[in-house]
Amino acid sequence: MGLTAAQHAAFRRLAQDLLGIDREAYESAGRDWRDPVIGLGPRDAALCLFGRDPGRTEAQQGQPFLGKGGQLVRAALHRQRHGADAPAPDFAQSIEAGSEVFWLNTAPYKPVGNKAWSMAVKRRFQPLMAELLIDAWQGRDGRRTVIALGREAFFWFGIGQAAELNAALDGFWALGDARYARTLEVGYEHGGSTHPIVLAPLPHPSPANAVWFSRFSALMDARLKQLG
């Protein structure tokens, strides 16, 4: 599934006057920096991978989760499908490994310097991202399960939500490392209805995240096994 023409146009309008998009990263690959990097996936995908924002590789390829961190995510999906002893996937296999999940980010544009977008920017894109999360993806058997990669992705689920939900996010994050083995079910408000979402956070898989990068693959494998 892809964006509708109306959704694509809406993203381009929001990007047009946005300062901080790394235009050079797009233009060096002959890509239009106004075009969002949106993964999406099957409407009935059992799992959503929710990250922060695209990096250089993603901006140049026009697909999410293709850089070093994203390849760790995709390699874990490959192992889940083909066994723990399967050889590391090549590029084509890593793309195929992600074909059965739903992909989103807090914002679909690469920021200059790979610094996280401000809350103001995340709020700018939140209505469109929420529309994709809820309207374009139904989950499996009435259940939406999201692996949120990093703090920015996890706390995105509190933007525009009730104080009680934000308090639940704060309390869960305060669990420390234990949060990466537990899940949190929230009631996400969108379109006048409440939608149950199971959040399963993991660290952001960036190589710059020295504390967690070397441990990420094992944590991702454990999460996928836990979530089935």
Backbone as CSV, one residue per row, in Angstrom:
resi,resn,N_x,N_y,N_z,CA_x,CA_y,CA_z,C_x,C_y,C_z
1,MET,0.849,-1.168,0.000,0.000,0.000,0.000,0.890,1.224,0.000
2,GLY,0.424,2.281,-0.663,1.172,3.527,-0.724,0.302,4.703,-0.340
3,LEU,0.885,5.881,-0.383,0.135,7.088,-0.094,-0.866,7.378,-1.208
4,THR,-1.986,7.968,-0.837,-2.899,8.482,-1.852,-2.312,9.764,-2.427
5,ALA,-2.832,10.181,-3.552,-2.353,11.431,-4.158,-2.574,12.606,-3.209
6,ALA,-3.704,12.601,-2.504,-4.001,13.684,-1.572,-3.029,13.687,-0.405
7,GLN,-2.690,12.526,0.122,-1.740,12.438,1.230,-0.347,12.885,0.788
8,HIS,0.067,12.447,-0.380,1.378,12.828,-0.889,1.459,14.344,-1.057
9,ALA,0.414,14.934,-1.592,0.391,16.393,-1.774,0.410,17.108,-0.427
10,ALA,-0.276,16.546,0.560,-0.313,17.175,1.883,1.068,17.172,2.522
11,PHE,1.799,16.077,2.401,3.159,16.040,2.934,4.050,17.062,2.236
12,ARG,3.930,17.170,0.947,4.763,18.123,0.210,4.464,19.559,0.636
13,ARG,3.206,19.857,0.903,2.855,21.212,1.363,3.495,21.503,2.717
14,LEU,3.468,20.533,3.613,4.048,20.731,4.932,5.572,20.865,4.869
15,ALA,6.182,20.219,3.889,7.635,20.262,3.767,8.133,21.526,3.087
16,GLN,7.286,22.155,2.298,7.728,23.232,1.422,8.469,24.346,2.167
17,ASP,7.970,24.765,3.302,8.589,25.875,4.032,9.271,25.403,5.321
18,LEU,9.545,24.102,5.417,10.140,23.558,6.634,11.654,23.725,6.609
19,LEU,12.177,24.463,7.557,13.615,24.611,7.678,14.210,23.383,8.346
20,GLY,15.385,22.984,7.900,16.063,21.875,8.544,16.057,20.572,7.779
21,ILE,15.322,20.497,6.656,15.404,19.298,5.821,16.773,19.272,5.144
22,ASP,17.411,18.136,5.169,18.735,17.988,4.566,18.592,17.847,3.047
23,ARG,18.395,18.968,2.386,18.122,18.934,0.950,19.264,18.298,0.169
24,GLU,20.488,18.535,0.609,21.647,18.007,-0.113,21.601,16.491,-0.185
25,ALA,21.165,15.841,0.884,21.117,14.380,0.899,20.184,13.853,-0.184
26,TYR,19.085,14.549,-0.422,18.144,14.137,-1.459,18.674,14.478,-2.849
27,GLU,19.131,15.715,-2.991,19.530,16.204,-4.313,20.757,15.470,-4.836
28,SER,21.637,14.998,-3.929,22.820,14.265,-4.373,22.451,12.948,-5.040
29,ALA,21.249,12.462,-4.753,20.766,11.222,-5.360,19.715,11.488,-6.427
30,GLY,19.530,12.758,-6.778,18.545,13.104,-7.797,17.118,12.954,-7.335
31,ARG,16.898,13.100,-6.031,15.554,12.952,-5.483,15.007,14.304,-5.050
32,ASP,13.700,14.438,-5.093,13.026,15.664,-4.679,12.890,15.648,-3.157
33,TRP,13.457,16.631,-2.479,13.440,16.655,-1.014,12.041,16.861,-0.450
34,ARG,11.102,17.266,-1.279,9.728,17.454,-0.800,8.962,16.139,-0.695
35,ASP,9.466,15.103,-1.346,8.775,13.813,-1.325,9.077,13.074,-0.020
36,PRO,8.053,12.677,0.708,8.282,12.011,2.002,8.837,10.602,1.831
37,VAL,9.611,10.179,2.798,10.081,8.796,2.845,9.118,8.041,3.754
38,ILE,8.199,7.342,3.143,7.142,6.638,3.864,7.205,5.168,3.485
39,GLY,7.226,4.285,4.472,7.310,2.860,4.170,5.952,2.216,3.994
40,LEU,5.075,2.401,4.975,3.770,1.736,5.034,3.961,0.230,4.911
41,GLY,2.995,-0.464,4.344,3.050,-1.918,4.277,1.651,-2.484,4.185
42,PRO,1.478,-3.790,4.366,0.152,-4.395,4.264,-0.804,-3.819,5.316
43,ARG,-2.039,-3.608,4.916,-3.037,-3.065,5.837,-3.241,-3.988,7.035
44,ASP,-3.085,-5.294,6.816,-3.307,-6.254,7.908,-1.995,-6.735,8.521
45,ALA,-0.923,-5.967,8.366,0.349,-6.353,8.975,0.173,-6.502,10.483
46,ALA,0.775,-7.529,11.043,0.629,-7.773,12.479,1.460,-6.810,13.311
47,LEU,2.459,-6.193,12.689,3.425,-5.395,13.440,3.765,-4.114,12.697
48,CYS,3.919,-3.033,13.463,4.404,-1.760,12.926,5.767,-1.462,13.544
49,LEU,6.727,-1.091,12.707,8.019,-0.597,13.154,7.980,0.924,13.051
50,PHE,8.092,1.587,14.196,7.915,3.032,14.261,9.232,3.666,14.716
51,GLY,9.857,4.442,13.830,11.149,5.040,14.122,11.086,6.546,14.254
52,ARG,12.259,7.160,14.205,12.353,8.597,14.444,12.224,9.392,13.162
53,ASP,13.174,9.232,12.242,13.149,9.938,10.966,14.164,9.277,10.039
54,PRO,14.089,9.532,8.748,15.023,8.903,7.808,16.442,9.448,7.961
55,GLY,17.416,8.623,7.589,18.803,9.059,7.506,19.201,9.260,6.057
56,ARG,20.497,9.407,5.810,20.969,9.678,4.460,20.616,8.557,3.482
57,THR,20.867,7.315,3.877,20.574,6.203,2.972,19.095,6.163,2.622
58,GLU,18.254,6.381,3.613,16.804,6.366,3.383,16.386,7.506,2.454
59,ALA,16.947,8.693,2.667,16.616,9.836,1.821,17.022,9.575,0.384
60,GLN,18.158,8.935,0.188,18.651,8.692,-1.159,17.930,7.542,-1.853
61,GLN,17.470,6.565,-1.075,16.786,5.407,-1.646,15.271,5.575,-1.694
62,GLY,14.744,6.501,-0.877,13.303,6.707,-0.857,12.542,5.645,-0.098
63,GLN,13.244,4.865,0.741,12.607,3.844,1.568,13.159,3.941,2.979
64,PRO,12.356,3.567,3.970,12.803,3.699,5.367,13.648,2.527,5.846
65,PHE,14.409,2.764,6.913,15.117,1.715,7.641,16.098,0.944,6.735
66,LEU,16.930,1.691,6.005,17.913,1.059,5.134,19.348,1.356,5.551
67,GLY,19.551,2.288,6.500,20.894,2.585,6.978,21.396,1.501,7.903
68,LYS,22.489,1.768,8.604,23.093,0.750,9.458,22.130,0.278,10.551
69,GLY,21.440,1.237,11.184,20.475,0.860,12.208,19.298,0.109,11.624
70,GLY,18.774,0.604,10.518,17.649,-0.053,9.869,17.976,-1.455,9.402
71,GLN,19.223,-1.668,8.986,19.619,-3.001,8.549,19.629,-3.989,9.709
72,LEU,19.918,-3.500,10.926,19.813,-4.381,12.095,18.369,-4.826,12.300
73,VAL,17.439,-3.891,12.115,16.018,-4.213,12.248,15.608,-5.241,11.199
74,ARG,16.000,-4.980,9.961,15.606,-5.871,8.868,16.283,-7.242,8.992
75,ALA,17.515,-7.264,9.469,18.192,-8.547,9.654,17.468,-9.402,10.695
76,ALA,16.947,-8.765,11.740,16.195,-9.508,12.755,14.905,-10.071,12.163
77,LEU,14.237,-9.290,11.322,13.039,-9.793,10.650,13.388,-10.981,9.749
78,HIS,14.548,-10.892,9.088,15.006,-11.988,8.231,15.249,-13.246,9.059
79,ARG,15.893,-13.100,10.214,16.141,-14.262,11.072,14.841,-14.869,11.574
80,GLN,13.861,-14.002,11.851,12.586,-14.521,12.338,11.932,-15.421,11.287
81,ARG,12.084,-15.058,10.017,11.448,-15.815,8.939,12.243,-17.042,8.536
82,HIS,13.576,-16.956,8.637,14.418,-18.014,8.066,15.251,-18.765,9.100
83,GLY,15.134,-18.394,10.360,15.862,-19.102,11.405,17.060,-18.334,11.906
84,ALA,17.401,-18.583,13.160,18.469,-17.828,13.818,19.817,-18.044,13.152
85,ASP,20.007,-19.180,12.468,21.290,-19.483,11.845,21.346,-19.082,10.377
86,ALA,20.316,-18.405,9.902,20.305,-17.996,8.494,21.431,-16.998,8.224
87,PRO,22.076,-17.076,7.049,23.113,-16.096,6.707,22.531,-14.687,6.714
88,ALA,23.390,-13.712,6.973,22.938,-12.326,6.969,22.339,-11.986,5.610
89,PRO,21.238,-11.271,5.585,20.584,-10.970,4.304,21.384,-9.974,3.484
90,ASP,21.327,-10.116,2.158,21.860,-9.076,1.300,20.808,-7.972,1.187
91,PHE,21.100,-6.946,0.391,20.205,-5.785,0.352,18.793,-6.177,-0.095
92,ALA,18.714,-6.972,-1.162,17.403,-7.373,-1.671,16.645,-8.207,-0.639
93,GLN,17.352,-9.078,0.047,16.701,-9.916,1.059,16.239,-9.097,2.255
94,SER,17.001,-8.043,2.596,16.589,-7.203,3.716,15.326,-6.421,3.379
95,ILE,15.195,-6.028,2.113,13.956,-5.364,1.682,12.793,-6.337,1.785
96,GLU,13.007,-7.545,1.296,11.958,-8.560,1.326,11.570,-8.905,2.758
97,ALA,12.545,-8.908,3.663,12.266,-9.251,5.056,11.269,-8.299,5.691
98,GLY,11.239,-7.063,5.208,10.329,-6.075,5.772,9.007,-5.938,5.060
99,SER,8.734,-6.845,4.128,7.541,-6.696,3.293,6.243,-7.004,4.025
100,GLU,6.341,-7.647,5.188,5.126,-8.063,5.887,4.830,-7.214,7.113
101,VAL,5.606,-6.155,7.323,5.343,-5.263,8.451,5.002,-3.877,7.936
102,PHE,4.526,-3.022,8.835,4.113,-1.659,8.505,5.183,-0.715,9.054
103,TRP,5.625,0.250,8.238,6.741,1.127,8.600,6.298,2.582,8.692
104,LEU,6.656,3.236,9.787,6.364,4.664,9.940,7.491,5.321,10.743
105,ASN,7.559,6.650,10.652,8.468,7.458,11.454,7.691,8.633,12.049
106,THR,8.295,9.302,13.014,7.642,10.488,13.586,7.520,11.594,12.555
107,ALA,8.486,11.679,11.649,8.470,12.652,10.554,9.156,12.004,9.361
108,PRO,8.662,12.230,8.149,9.166,11.479,6.999,10.247,12.195,6.192
109,TYR,11.029,13.057,6.858,12.092,13.790,6.169,13.376,13.735,6.984
110,LYS,14.514,13.672,6.281,15.805,13.635,6.960,16.181,15.024,7.462
111,PRO,16.490,15.155,8.745,16.949,16.446,9.264,18.448,16.640,9.030
112,VAL,18.850,17.877,8.898,20.269,18.193,8.791,20.992,17.704,10.043
113,GLY,22.117,17.034,9.838,22.903,16.557,10.973,22.290,15.393,11.713
114,ASN,21.201,14.838,11.190,20.523,13.709,11.835,20.101,14.001,13.269
115,LYS,19.905,15.273,13.583,19.380,15.613,14.902,17.870,15.410,14.902
116,ALA,17.351,14.955,16.027,15.913,14.707,16.111,15.140,15.985,15.832
117,TRP,14.037,15.848,15.121,13.175,16.994,14.860,12.611,17.545,16.168
118,SER,12.364,18.833,16.196,11.767,19.467,17.369,10.340,18.981,17.574
119,MET,9.810,19.225,18.754,8.425,18.874,19.019,7.484,19.617,18.073
120,ALA,7.825,20.851,17.734,6.976,21.620,16.819,6.870,20.925,15.464
121,VAL,7.967,20.384,14.977,7.940,19.696,13.688,7.165,18.388,13.803
122,LYS,7.373,17.667,14.892,6.624,16.425,15.061,5.126,16.702,15.149
123,ARG,4.775,17.795,15.792,3.359,18.169,15.857,2.833,18.527,14.467
124,ARG,3.656,19.131,13.654,3.249,19.512,12.298,2.804,18.289,11.497
125,PHE,3.564,17.212,11.631,3.279,16.016,10.841,2.375,15.011,11.547
126,GLN,2.140,15.226,12.841,1.401,14.229,13.614,0.024,13.876,13.035
127,PRO,-0.793,14.847,12.589,-2.102,14.446,12.062,-2.009,13.504,10.870
128,LEU,-1.069,13.757,9.976,-0.931,12.887,8.811,-0.365,11.524,9.204
129,MET,0.608,11.507,10.112,1.172,10.234,10.534,0.138,9.408,11.303
130,ALA,-0.673,10.078,12.121,-1.730,9.372,12.855,-2.769,8.804,11.894
131,GLU,-3.060,9.553,10.839,-3.997,9.058,9.830,-3.485,7.767,9.198
132,LEU,-2.198,7.723,8.896,-1.623,6.507,8.327,-1.614,5.380,9.350
133,LEU,-1.259,5.705,10.582,-1.176,4.693,11.629,-2.521,4.016,11.879
134,ILE,-3.569,4.797,11.909,-4.884,4.260,12.284,-5.741,3.918,11.068
135,ASP,-5.750,4.778,10.063,-6.650,4.557,8.931,-6.065,3.659,7.849
136,ALA,-4.732,3.699,7.696,-4.120,2.881,6.645,-3.667,1.519,7.164
137,TRP,-3.627,1.369,8.475,-3.170,0.114,9.074,-4.170,-0.340,10.121
138,GLN,-4.663,-1.561,9.996,-5.657,-2.074,10.937,-5.078,-3.097,11.905
139,GLY,-3.828,-3.493,11.692,-3.252,-4.512,12.551,-3.793,-5.893,12.205
140,ARG,-3.642,-6.801,13.134,-4.056,-8.186,12.913,-5.007,-8.621,14.021
141,ASP,-6.154,-9.158,13.634,-7.149,-9.647,14.594,-7.571,-8.556,15.581
142,GLY,-7.716,-7.331,15.061,-8.156,-6.216,15.892,-7.105,-5.692,16.837
143,ARG,-5.853,-6.050,16.625,-4.772,-5.680,17.535,-3.673,-4.960,16.752
144,ARG,-3.298,-3.774,17.218,-2.174,-3.046,16.633,-0.997,-3.116,17.605
145,THR,0.097,-3.692,17.150,1.298,-3.811,17.967,2.415,-3.023,17.310
146,VAL,3.048,-2.141,18.083,4.054,-1.225,17.552,5.372,-1.399,18.309
147,ILE,6.447,-1.680,17.581,7.788,-1.584,18.158,8.262,-0.158,17.919
148,ALA,8.343,0.611,18.994,8.768,2.014,18.921,10.269,2.075,19.198
149,LEU,11.016,2.580,18.233,12.472,2.560,18.308,13.010,3.870,18.862
150,GLY,13.306,3.872,20.144,13.879,5.043,20.784,12.856,5.919,21.483
151,ARG,13.387,6.816,22.282,12.545,7.701,23.092,11.652,8.595,22.239
152,GLU,12.213,9.171,21.177,11.433,10.080,20.340,10.219,9.376,19.753
153,ALA,10.419,8.151,19.285,9.311,7.394,18.706,8.296,7.002,19.761
154,PHE,8.759,6.582,20.931,7.844,6.157,21.995,6.952,7.303,22.452
155,PHE,7.550,8.460,22.710,6.763,9.575,23.241,5.958,10.299,22.168
156,TRP,6.172,9.973,20.909,5.293,10.500,19.853,3.848,10.121,20.133
157,PHE,3.637,8.979,20.743,2.276,8.490,20.978,1.532,9.310,22.024
158,GLY,2.208,10.261,22.649,1.529,11.166,23.569,1.133,12.494,22.952
159,ILE,1.592,12.781,21.730,1.301,14.073,21.096,-0.199,14.192,20.836
160,GLY,-0.798,15.244,21.374,-2.221,15.484,21.159,-3.133,14.547,21.922
161,GLN,-2.573,13.774,22.852,-3.374,12.809,23.601,-3.663,13.323,25.007
162,ALA,-4.520,12.606,25.719,-4.933,13.013,27.056,-3.778,12.929,28.045
163,ALA,-3.904,13.696,29.120,-2.865,13.715,30.149,-2.648,12.326,30.738
164,GLU,-3.709,11.535,30.855,-3.579,10.208,31.439,-2.675,9.312,30.587
165,LEU,-2.806,9.411,29.273,-1.959,8.603,28.410,-0.502,9.052,28.536
166,ASN,-0.280,10.362,28.572,1.088,10.855,28.708,1.704,10.439,30.041
167,ALA,0.896,10.414,31.085,1.392,9.961,32.383,1.774,8.481,32.329
168,ALA,0.982,7.698,31.596,1.294,6.274,31.454,2.609,6.081,30.696
169,LEU,2.830,6.894,29.668,4.089,6.822,28.929,5.267,7.174,29.829
170,ASP,5.104,8.237,30.599,6.177,8.652,31.516,6.501,7.546,32.516
171,GLY,5.460,6.961,33.095,5.664,5.927,34.092,6.332,4.693,33.517
172,PHE,5.933,4.339,32.309,6.522,3.162,31.678,7.992,3.404,31.350
173,TRP,8.303,4.578,30.828,9.691,4.880,30.465,10.587,4.891,31.701
174,ALA,10.009,5.264,32.827,10.782,5.323,34.072,11.185,3.941,34.583
175,LEU,10.711,2.884,33.943,11.099,1.534,34.334,12.567,1.258,34.036
176,GLY,13.195,2.115,33.256,14.589,1.898,32.898,14.732,0.786,31.872
177,ASP,15.804,0.026,31.957,16.064,-1.010,30.965,14.941,-2.039,30.881
178,ALA,14.169,-2.210,31.940,13.087,-3.198,31.947,12.025,-2.886,30.900
179,ARG,11.959,-1.628,30.483,10.942,-1.260,29.489,11.151,-1.999,28.168
180,TYR,12.378,-2.461,27.900,12.664,-3.124,26.639,12.263,-4.592,26.639
181,ALA,11.708,-5.053,27.729,11.204,-6.427,27.789,9.711,-6.465,28.108
182,ARG,9.115,-5.300,28.329,7.697,-5.226,28.671,6.927,-4.490,27.575
183,THR,5.603,-4.542,27.674,4.752,-3.831,26.732,3.770,-2.945,27.493
184,LEU,3.263,-1.944,26.791,2.290,-1.018,27.376,1.126,-0.873,26.413
185,GLU,-0.086,-1.169,26.879,-1.271,-0.967,26.040,-1.864,0.397,26.344
186,VAL,-2.085,1.178,25.299,-2.661,2.509,25.448,-3.907,2.614,24.583
187,GLY,-4.750,3.568,24.935,-5.914,3.889,24.125,-5.620,5.150,23.345
188,TYR,-5.369,5.010,22.060,-4.946,6.131,21.225,-6.169,6.779,20.581
189,GLU,-6.347,8.073,20.846,-7.509,8.787,20.330,-7.232,9.315,18.923
190,HIS,-8.117,8.971,18.010,-8.002,9.467,16.635,-9.361,9.385,15.966
191,GLY,-9.746,10.469,15.306,-10.997,10.462,14.558,-12.226,10.267,15.409
192,GLY,-12.160,10.701,16.666,-13.310,10.580,17.537,-13.480,9.222,18.181
193,SER,-12.519,8.321,17.970,-12.587,6.980,18.556,-11.287,6.661,19.282
194,THR,-11.368,5.680,20.171,-10.193,5.217,20.892,-9.742,3.892,20.307
195,HIS,-8.464,3.808,19.990,-7.915,2.624,19.335,-6.851,2.004,20.233
196,PRO,-7.018,0.755,20.632,-5.996,0.117,21.478,-4.716,-0.162,20.694
197,ILE,-3.590,0.250,21.260,-2.284,0.016,20.657,-1.364,-0.565,21.723
198,VAL,-0.659,-1.614,21.382,0.340,-2.202,22.264,1.704,-1.660,21.864
199,LEU,2.350,-0.939,22.769,3.667,-0.372,22.520,4.738,-1.287,23.104
200,ALA,5.725,-1.595,22.268,6.842,-2.441,22.690,8.130,-1.699,22.344
201,PRO,8.609,-0.835,23.231,9.763,-0.002,22.888,11.077,-0.774,22.851
202,LEU,11.978,-0.270,22.027,13.362,-0.723,21.976,14.251,0.512,21.852
203,PRO,15.544,0.385,22.110,16.419,1.542,21.911,16.478,1.942,20.442
204,HIS,16.828,3.190,20.202,17.066,3.628,18.829,18.306,2.901,18.305
205,PRO,18.239,2.283,17.113,19.354,1.444,16.652,20.467,2.196,15.932
206,SER,20.602,3.479,16.161,21.647,4.247,15.488,23.037,3.829,15.960
207,PRO,24.019,3.770,15.048,25.401,3.501,15.469,25.927,4.539,16.452
208,ALA,25.339,5.741,16.429,25.761,6.780,17.366,25.290,6.507,18.787
209,ASN,24.356,5.572,18.940,23.830,5.207,20.246,24.727,4.111,20.838
210,ALA,25.899,4.544,21.298,26.934,3.585,21.697,26.479,2.639,22.799
211,VAL,25.620,3.105,23.676,25.193,2.277,24.808,24.425,1.050,24.334
212,TRP,23.627,1.211,23.265,22.699,0.158,22.887,22.975,-0.491,21.536
213,PHE,23.775,0.128,20.685,23.927,-0.383,19.321,24.393,-1.840,19.310
214,SER,25.380,-2.160,20.125,25.911,-3.521,20.113,24.935,-4.536,20.700
215,ARG,23.985,-4.065,21.470,23.023,-4.956,22.112,21.700,-5.027,21.360
216,PHE,21.557,-4.196,20.338,20.243,-4.043,19.722,19.750,-5.331,19.074
217,SER,20.604,-6.024,18.334,20.148,-7.216,17.614,19.541,-8.248,18.556
218,ALA,20.182,-8.474,19.696,19.650,-9.442,20.659,18.319,-8.973,21.223
219,LEU,18.211,-7.668,21.501,16.953,-7.129,22.016,15.836,-7.236,20.971
220,MET,16.172,-6.971,19.719,15.174,-7.061,18.651,14.717,-8.497,18.457
221,ASP,15.663,-9.431,18.484,15.288,-10.844,18.366,14.355,-11.250,19.505
222,ALA,14.664,-10.805,20.708,13.836,-11.144,21.861,12.443,-10.549,21.736
223,ARG,12.365,-9.312,21.237,11.062,-8.673,21.066,10.204,-9.435,20.062
224,LEU,10.788,-9.786,18.929,10.025,-10.475,17.911,9.541,-11.834,18.420
225,LYS,10.382,-12.508,19.186,9.972,-13.790,19.768,8.843,-13.577,20.770
226,GLN,8.964,-12.534,21.575,7.936,-12.237,22.575,6.590,-11.923,21.921
227,LEU,6.643,-11.146,20.847,5.415,-10.696,20.190,4.838,-11.736,19.247
228,GLY,5.633,-12.750,18.941,5.128,-13.800,18.076,5.031,-13.403,16.628
